[in-house]
Amino acid sequence: MARYRTAQPPRRTLQHLRSVAAIGHPRNCIPPAGPAVCVRVRSQWPLPQFLNISDRYQTSTLDADPIVASPRLHVHRPVCTHPHSPCRCTINDMWDADLDKHVRRTANRPLASGAINHRQALVFLAGQLSVGLAVLLQLNDYSVVLGASSLALVVVYPLMKRVTVWPQAVLGLVFNWGALLGWAAVRGECDWSVVLPLYTAGWGWTMVYDTVYAHQDRADDIVVGIKSTAVRMGVDTKTWLAGFGALSIGGLTLAGINADVGLPYFLGVGAAATHAARSVYVTRLDVPHDCWRCFNQMKWGGAIVFGGAWANTLIGG
């Protein structure tokens, strides 16, 4: 994989192209391979977005049906179970441009820094929405309605940090919508006894990793007036995280029981719980670099649970 280096493009047109393509990315990095490699939307990769894709795989994998093996479904599943995922980042950065410029970690984001304007971001968002709609329409009617119904949450989430200390709670509702869509994409309906526990588990997991993430900016957020669970919980954060983690593991366990899966899945859940607990325990929440490391490591929790669910499917557990 090519190593990125920080640099300035020689032309303003290239700068704008790269800025539009990197909306909201936490670092303005330009690959040495040139502008074509640089066309990329702000991405959580390789971060807990991996979990959000993993929970969609988990949902449809828990539904141990031959249709799960359909190549077409496997090709579409990472995107089709939440086709407007990339739009969240663009919408968030459009709402937060005025706030981001006052936070050290986000001040260099394209909108906050003035590298692009809101009209350009809106055009880019329209393109993202068009692609997302095209993918969503490949699914059954139930999934189309279910997927479109989450757009309101996507739009209002960025406003929550202005009105409540629990914006991460709304983020969890948005990020984990794919847990519902994963099952619907396979079956054309939802088995709520399975998908609601899994959705709750994803919500709890989001509360864990995004609270840790928010601790990176806690000092700046207090000064600027941005609300977050990190600001609310303070020194009691790890106690709160233990509760949200327990909720997540409990939801994953209940989903597995209701889906009547076998031992490999539950071994995956236990391993993911151990990994997450250790990651949080060793993290110094007042050290931004530690918070980033913990946040980055959380991606493996989703991978571990998915691995257990997939192993269960392969052996017919």
C-alpha positions as CSV (number, residue, x, y, z in Angstrom):
1,M,0.0,0.0,0.0
2,A,1.3,3.4,-0.9
3,R,2.4,5.6,1.9
4,Y,0.7,9.0,2.1
5,R,2.6,12.3,2.5
6,T,1.3,15.7,3.4
7,A,1.6,18.1,0.5
8,Q,0.0,20.9,-1.4
9,P,-1.2,20.3,-4.9
10,P,0.4,22.6,-7.6
11,R,-2.9,23.9,-8.9
12,R,-5.9,25.3,-7.3
13,T,-8.2,23.1,-9.5
14,L,-6.5,20.0,-8.2
15,Q,-6.8,21.3,-4.7
16,H,-10.5,21.8,-5.1
17,L,-11.0,18.3,-6.6
18,R,-9.1,16.7,-3.7
19,S,-10.9,18.8,-1.1
20,V,-14.3,17.9,-2.5
21,A,-13.3,14.2,-2.7
22,A,-12.0,14.3,0.9
23,I,-14.8,16.1,2.6
24,G,-14.4,15.9,6.3
25,H,-11.4,13.6,6.2
26,P,-9.5,14.1,9.5
27,R,-6.2,14.5,7.7
28,N,-5.5,16.3,4.4
29,C,-3.2,13.6,2.9
30,I,-2.3,13.4,-0.7
31,P,-1.1,10.1,-2.1
32,P,2.1,10.3,-4.1
33,A,0.4,8.3,-6.9
34,G,-1.4,11.4,-8.0
35,P,-4.9,12.9,-8.2
36,A,-6.7,9.8,-9.4
37,V,-5.8,7.9,-6.2
38,C,-6.9,10.9,-4.2
39,V,-10.5,10.9,-5.2
40,R,-12.0,9.5,-2.0
41,V,-14.9,10.5,0.3
42,R,-14.3,11.0,3.9
43,S,-14.2,7.5,5.3
44,Q,-14.3,5.7,8.6
45,W,-11.9,3.1,7.2
46,P,-10.2,1.4,8.8
47,L,-12.2,2.5,11.8
48,P,-15.4,1.4,13.5
49,Q,-17.3,1.9,10.2
50,F,-16.0,-1.7,9.8
51,L,-18.3,-2.6,12.7
52,N,-21.2,-0.9,11.0
53,I,-20.6,-3.0,7.9
54,S,-19.9,-6.0,10.1
55,D,-23.3,-5.8,11.9
56,R,-25.0,-5.8,8.5
57,Y,-23.1,-8.9,7.5
58,Q,-23.9,-10.4,11.0
59,T,-27.6,-9.8,10.5
60,S,-27.8,-11.5,7.2
61,T,-25.3,-14.2,8.2
62,L,-27.4,-15.0,11.3
63,D,-30.2,-15.7,8.9
64,A,-28.6,-19.0,7.9
65,D,-30.3,-19.4,4.5
66,P,-28.8,-20.5,1.2
67,I,-29.6,-17.1,-0.2
68,V,-26.8,-15.7,2.0
69,A,-24.4,-17.4,-0.4
70,S,-25.8,-15.4,-3.4
71,P,-22.8,-13.7,-5.1
72,R,-25.0,-10.7,-6.1
73,L,-26.0,-10.2,-2.4
74,H,-22.4,-10.4,-1.3
75,V,-21.3,-7.8,-3.8
76,H,-24.0,-5.4,-2.8
77,R,-24.3,-6.1,0.9
78,P,-21.6,-3.7,2.3
79,V,-23.2,-0.8,0.5
80,C,-26.8,-1.7,-0.1
81,T,-27.5,-2.3,3.6
82,H,-26.8,1.3,4.2
83,P,-26.5,3.0,0.7
84,H,-26.3,6.5,2.1
85,S,-23.5,5.8,4.6
86,P,-21.0,8.2,2.8
87,C,-23.6,11.0,2.8
88,R,-23.6,11.1,6.6
89,C,-20.0,12.5,6.6
90,T,-20.8,15.1,4.0
91,I,-24.0,16.3,5.7
92,N,-22.2,16.3,9.1
93,D,-19.4,18.5,7.7
94,M,-21.8,20.9,6.0
95,W,-23.7,21.4,9.3
96,D,-20.5,21.6,11.4
97,A,-18.2,23.8,9.3
98,D,-18.5,26.7,11.7
99,L,-17.8,24.5,14.7
100,D,-15.0,22.5,13.1
101,K,-12.9,25.5,12.5
102,H,-12.6,26.0,16.3
103,V,-11.4,22.5,17.0
104,R,-7.8,21.7,16.4
105,R,-8.4,18.2,15.0
106,T,-11.0,19.3,12.5
107,A,-9.9,22.8,11.6
108,N,-8.3,21.6,8.3
109,R,-11.3,19.8,7.0
110,P,-12.2,21.2,3.5
111,L,-15.3,23.1,4.5
112,A,-14.0,24.3,7.8
113,S,-10.8,25.6,6.2
114,G,-12.6,27.2,3.3
115,A,-10.9,25.0,0.7
116,I,-14.4,24.4,-0.8
117,N,-17.7,26.1,-0.3
118,H,-21.1,24.8,0.6
119,R,-22.4,24.9,-3.0
120,Q,-19.6,22.5,-4.1
121,A,-20.3,20.3,-1.1
122,L,-24.0,20.2,-2.0
123,V,-23.2,19.2,-5.6
124,F,-21.0,16.4,-4.2
125,L,-23.8,15.3,-1.8
126,A,-26.3,15.2,-4.7
127,G,-23.9,12.8,-6.5
128,Q,-23.6,10.6,-3.4
129,L,-27.4,10.5,-2.9
130,S,-27.9,9.5,-6.5
131,V,-25.5,6.6,-6.2
132,G,-27.0,5.6,-2.9
133,L,-30.5,5.6,-4.4
134,A,-29.4,3.6,-7.4
135,V,-28.0,0.9,-5.1
136,L,-31.0,1.0,-2.8
137,L,-33.4,0.4,-5.6
138,Q,-31.6,-2.9,-6.3
139,L,-33.3,-4.3,-3.1
140,N,-36.8,-5.4,-2.4
141,D,-39.5,-2.9,-1.8
142,Y,-39.5,-3.5,2.0
143,S,-35.8,-2.7,2.2
144,V,-36.2,0.4,0.0
145,V,-38.8,1.9,2.4
146,L,-36.8,0.8,5.4
147,G,-33.6,2.3,4.1
148,A,-35.2,5.6,3.0
149,S,-36.8,6.0,6.4
150,S,-33.5,6.6,8.1
151,L,-32.6,9.7,6.1
152,A,-34.3,12.0,8.6
153,L,-32.0,10.7,11.4
154,V,-29.0,11.2,9.0
155,V,-29.9,14.9,8.5
156,V,-30.7,15.8,12.1
157,Y,-27.8,14.0,13.8
158,P,-25.3,16.9,13.4
159,L,-27.7,19.2,15.1
160,M,-27.7,17.1,18.3
161,K,-24.3,18.3,19.5
162,R,-25.9,21.7,19.8
163,V,-28.9,20.7,21.9
164,T,-28.0,17.7,23.9
165,V,-25.0,16.1,25.7
166,W,-26.1,12.8,24.1
167,P,-25.4,13.3,20.3
168,Q,-23.7,9.9,20.3
169,A,-27.1,8.3,21.1
170,V,-28.5,9.6,17.9
171,L,-25.4,8.7,16.0
172,G,-25.9,5.1,17.2
173,L,-29.5,5.1,15.8
174,V,-28.2,6.2,12.4
175,F,-25.0,4.1,12.2
176,N,-26.7,0.8,13.0
177,W,-29.7,1.1,10.7
178,G,-28.0,-1.5,8.5
179,A,-28.6,-4.1,11.2
180,L,-32.2,-3.9,10.2
181,L,-31.5,-3.7,6.5
182,G,-29.2,-6.7,6.4
183,W,-32.0,-9.0,7.4
184,A,-34.6,-7.2,5.2
185,A,-32.3,-7.5,2.2
186,V,-32.2,-11.3,2.6
187,R,-35.8,-12.0,3.7
188,G,-37.9,-9.1,2.5
189,E,-39.0,-8.5,6.0
190,C,-37.5,-8.2,9.5
191,D,-37.6,-10.8,12.3
192,W,-37.7,-8.3,15.1
193,S,-36.8,-10.8,17.7
194,V,-33.3,-10.9,16.1
195,V,-32.8,-7.6,14.5
196,L,-33.8,-5.4,17.4
197,P,-31.3,-7.0,19.9
198,L,-28.7,-6.7,17.2
199,Y,-29.6,-3.1,16.6
200,T,-29.4,-2.4,20.3
201,A,-26.1,-4.1,20.4
202,G,-24.8,-1.9,17.6
203,W,-26.1,1.2,19.4
204,G,-24.3,0.3,22.6
205,W,-21.1,-0.4,20.7
206,T,-21.4,3.0,19.0
207,M,-21.8,4.7,22.4
208,V,-18.6,3.0,23.5
209,Y,-16.3,3.8,20.5
210,D,-17.7,7.3,19.7
211,T,-17.5,8.4,23.3
212,V,-13.8,7.4,23.3
213,Y,-13.5,9.3,20.0
214,A,-15.1,12.4,21.4
215,H,-12.5,12.5,24.2
216,Q,-9.9,13.5,21.7
217,D,-11.7,16.9,21.4
218,R,-13.1,17.2,24.9
219,A,-11.0,20.2,25.9
220,D,-11.8,22.1,22.7
221,D,-15.5,21.1,22.9
222,I,-15.8,22.6,26.4
223,V,-14.4,25.9,25.2
224,V,-16.4,26.0,22.0
225,G,-19.6,24.8,23.6
226,I,-20.0,21.6,21.7
227,K,-22.0,19.0,23.6
228,S,-20.9,15.3,23.7
229,T,-21.0,12.3,26.0
230,A,-17.3,12.8,26.6
231,V,-18.1,16.2,28.1
232,R,-21.1,14.8,30.0
233,M,-19.3,11.8,31.5
234,G,-15.9,13.2,32.3
235,V,-14.0,11.2,34.8
236,D,-16.8,8.6,35.0
237,T,-16.6,7.7,31.4
238,K,-15.2,4.2,31.8
239,T,-18.0,3.3,34.2
240,W,-20.5,4.4,31.6
241,L,-18.7,2.6,28.9
242,A,-18.8,-0.6,30.9
243,G,-22.6,-0.3,31.0
244,F,-22.9,0.4,27.3
245,G,-20.5,-2.5,26.5
246,A,-22.6,-4.9,28.6
247,L,-25.7,-3.7,26.7
248,S,-23.9,-4.4,23.4
249,I,-22.7,-7.9,24.4
250,G,-26.1,-8.7,25.9
251,G,-27.8,-7.7,22.6
252,L,-25.5,-9.7,20.5
253,T,-26.1,-12.7,22.8
254,L,-29.9,-12.4,22.7
255,A,-29.8,-12.0,18.9
256,G,-27.9,-15.2,18.6
257,I,-30.2,-17.1,21.0
258,N,-33.3,-15.9,19.1
259,A,-31.7,-16.8,15.7
260,D,-30.9,-20.3,17.1
261,V,-27.2,-20.1,16.1
262,G,-24.4,-22.3,17.4
263,L,-21.3,-22.1,19.5
264,P,-18.9,-20.4,17.1
265,Y,-21.0,-17.3,17.1
266,F,-21.1,-17.0,20.9
267,L,-17.3,-17.7,21.0
268,G,-16.9,-14.7,18.7
269,V,-19.1,-12.5,20.9
270,G,-17.0,-13.5,24.0
271,A,-13.8,-12.8,22.2
272,A,-15.0,-9.4,21.0
273,A,-16.1,-8.5,24.5
274,T,-12.6,-9.4,25.9
275,H,-11.0,-7.3,23.1
276,A,-13.2,-4.3,23.7
277,A,-12.8,-4.4,27.5
278,R,-9.0,-4.6,27.3
279,S,-8.9,-1.7,24.8
280,V,-10.9,0.6,26.9
281,Y,-9.2,-0.4,30.2
282,V,-5.7,0.5,29.0
283,T,-6.8,3.8,27.3
284,R,-5.9,7.1,29.0
285,L,-8.9,9.2,28.0
286,D,-7.1,12.5,28.7
287,V,-4.5,11.6,26.0
288,P,-5.9,12.2,22.5
289,H,-3.4,9.7,20.9
290,D,-4.6,7.0,23.2
291,C,-8.2,7.7,22.4
292,W,-7.5,7.5,18.7
293,R,-5.7,4.2,19.2
294,C,-8.6,2.7,21.1
295,F,-11.1,4.0,18.6
296,N,-9.1,2.5,15.8
297,Q,-8.8,-0.9,17.5
298,M,-12.6,-1.1,17.9
299,K,-12.9,-2.2,14.3
300,W,-11.7,-5.6,15.2
301,G,-14.6,-6.1,17.5
302,G,-17.0,-6.1,14.6
303,A,-14.6,-8.4,12.6
304,I,-14.5,-10.9,15.4
305,V,-18.2,-11.1,15.9
306,F,-18.8,-11.4,12.1
307,G,-16.1,-14.1,12.0
308,G,-18.0,-16.1,14.6
309,A,-21.3,-15.7,12.8
310,W,-19.8,-16.7,9.5
311,A,-18.0,-19.7,11.0
312,N,-21.4,-20.7,12.4
313,T,-22.9,-20.5,9.0
314,L,-20.2,-22.5,7.3
315,I,-20.4,-25.4,9.8
316,G,-24.2,-25.3,9.9
317,G,-24.3,-24.4,13.6
